[in-house]
Structures are given as C-alpha cells and as structure tokens.
Amino acid sequence: MKQFNGNIAILGSGNIGISLARGLVKANYAAPGQISLTRRNVDNLAPFAEQGFVVSGDNAAVVAASDVIVLAVLPQQLNQLMDQIRPSVDLKKHLFISVASGVSCADIRSKLGEEAQVVRAMPNTAIAIGQSMTCIATDQASAEYMEEVTRMFETVGAVVKINEDLMTAATALCACGIAFFLRGIRAASQGGVEIGFHADEALKMAVQTAKGAADLLLQMQSHPEQEIDKVTSPKGCTIAGLNEMEHNGFSSSLIKGIKLSAQKAGALYTKE
C-alpha cells in the first residue's frame, strides 16, 4: 500500500482511536511517527510513545502540526474539543474525520468553519483485529478526500460509502450491532452448556459456528435464507428450533433493538 504523505492526529485515543492507529501502522499506511495520539490522561499513552507514536495532551498543538484530524471523542465531549482546536484549524489544509455518533458534517462545520472538509466514519470494535465494518459519508467533502478516507479505513476492514442521512442507522447496525451478535453467541454457548457441554467447549463451538455462518454469506454471496434452507429438512430438528425461537420473538426483538439503538444514537449530541 502507498504510504500516506502527511501527519495524522487522533484526538481522543480510546479503543477506536488506538485500534485505528495500530491498523494504519500494521498496513504500512503510515509510520508511528506520523501519528499523534491525544488523551486527557497522557500517562495512559506511555506505551505508545515507546512504540514511536507522538503522544500529547495539547489538542490544539497537535492539530496545528497535522494534515488529517480524527475526532474520536464521545459526542458529549465534541463541542469542547472543537472549541479547543478551532484557533489551530487551517481550512485549506485540514481534513476532518469524525467518528462521533449523531454529529453531522454541518454540525462540525458550524463550529470549525463552513469551508471545512469533513467526512464522517462509523467503524466498530472489530477494527482492533482489522475486521471493522466502517461506513463513511460526507455532505460536501471532495472526491479526493473521500478516496483517502476510504483507503485509510480499508486498512482496518471493509468500507461502504453511504448517504449521510443513514449514518445514525449505520451506528445501530454496525457499531452497536457487533454487541448484538456477541450476545447471540453468548446465548448459543449458554444453550450448549444446558445440553451438556462444558462452558469453554460450548463457547468455542458457538464462536466457530457463528464465524462459519458469516463466512458462508461473504464467500458464497448468498442470502441467509438460502443457507438456512440447506440445513432444514421436513420435520427436522433445525426447523423445530428455529420456529421455537421465532415464536418467542427472536427476529422481532433483534429488529426492535436495532431501531431503538438508532433512535438513541441520533440523540447523543447536543449542538449547544
């Protein structure tokens, strides 16, 4: 991969920010010395300084020395962060990437300047192993910047470009969604214990079965129902189990949970 020629600032280096930084280095997108990490408690970043990353508690100074700015704080903290960095913003130089849920490109431009180039990105925690599903969107950033953001997040998983009005929905389906699938795996492993397996055996079997199901869909490019049909036979045990789950609201509860998460995600940020 062609290495990025510039400096990247990740403001708010929590799980997502740190995972992104590691992924960019692992993929040779950027060297550690090109990436600055900030956090309120800089001491927590000491191990990354030892690895060659630039660490700092001064957001404004880091922004002034960077080309790409990743806004990786919680939505509730974003206004304060933007107030800190605004004096250092160069609208002709900087590209802003926001991973804050529920915050529009227009919201960010209203704080940093109407000409600011802003792209929203919504990865999930599988970014830590290079398997994130990241959705990206913008309202007016250039095609060149969108291509660069796509290239950046492709180093840590798959990328889909969507309309900005779907970003809150993407938060629920992909970012929150990873927890929903993890809960499903946990439930399956608990069922395994109840029918006779030790907990560690049941978890290993549930995890691998879930991974196999996902890989089937990705590699075969098929629909879930096509694969379900292959393992359901008349009067069989699989259809009996599926129907019992549906009678108890399995699909309905998952759909309702995703819808509620989307509503909640859209209300996390206040413009004031």
Secondary structure, 3 states (H helix, E strand, C coil): CCCCCCCEEEECCCHHHHHHHHHHHHCCCCCHHHEEEECCCHHHHHHHHHCCCEEECCHHHHHHCCCEEEECCCHHHHHHHHHHHHHHCCCCCCEEEECCCCCCHHHHHHHHCCCCEEEEEECCHHHHHCCEEEEEECCCCCHHHHHHHHHHHHCCEEEEECCHHHHHHHHHHHHCHHHHHHHHHHHHHHHHHHCCCCHHHHHHHHHHHHHHHHHHHHHHCCCHHHHHHCCCCCCCHHHHHHHHHHHCCHHHHHHHHHHHHHHHHCCCCCCC
